[in-house]
Amino acid sequence: MDVGWKVMTVGASLVSGVVANKIVDVIWHTAFHKSRPKGDDLTEPLRDAIVFAVVSSTVAAVVNQVVMRRTAKWYGLNTAKSDGSAA
């Protein structure tokens, strides 16, 4: 068990969450010229809520993968799959 790697993954996850939120804010404001839908505002159109969910989860997944791969590279972990192909 590599405690250093576990600490790095927690930090990388926090950073990726913050970065993803900022990117989603910019995308949403650029595309729709309004602020993002609030979770407790049930007056928002369902279409906006669904589109926001898709956009935010996609951005979060992509940013998380990029940050985790760069963290692994920086930390010195081999990111290749066990069968020898690149990840």
C-alpha positions, 0 to 999 in steps of 0.5 A: 500500500503506497500511502503517498499515491493515495494522498496524491489521488485524493489531491488530484481528485479535489483539483480535478473537481474544482477545475471541472466546475470552472470549465462547466461554468464557462461552457454553460455561460458561453452556450446559454448566456445564463448561470448554471441551473441550481439543484434545488430550483425545480422551476428550471426547464427539465431540458436545461437540467438534463443538458447540464447533467450531461455536460457537467458529468462529461467534463468531470470525467475527462478532466479527472482522467487527464489529471489522474494520468498526469499525476501518475506520470509525475509520481512515476507510476506506469500507466500502461495496461497489464497486457502491455498496451498503452493506457 
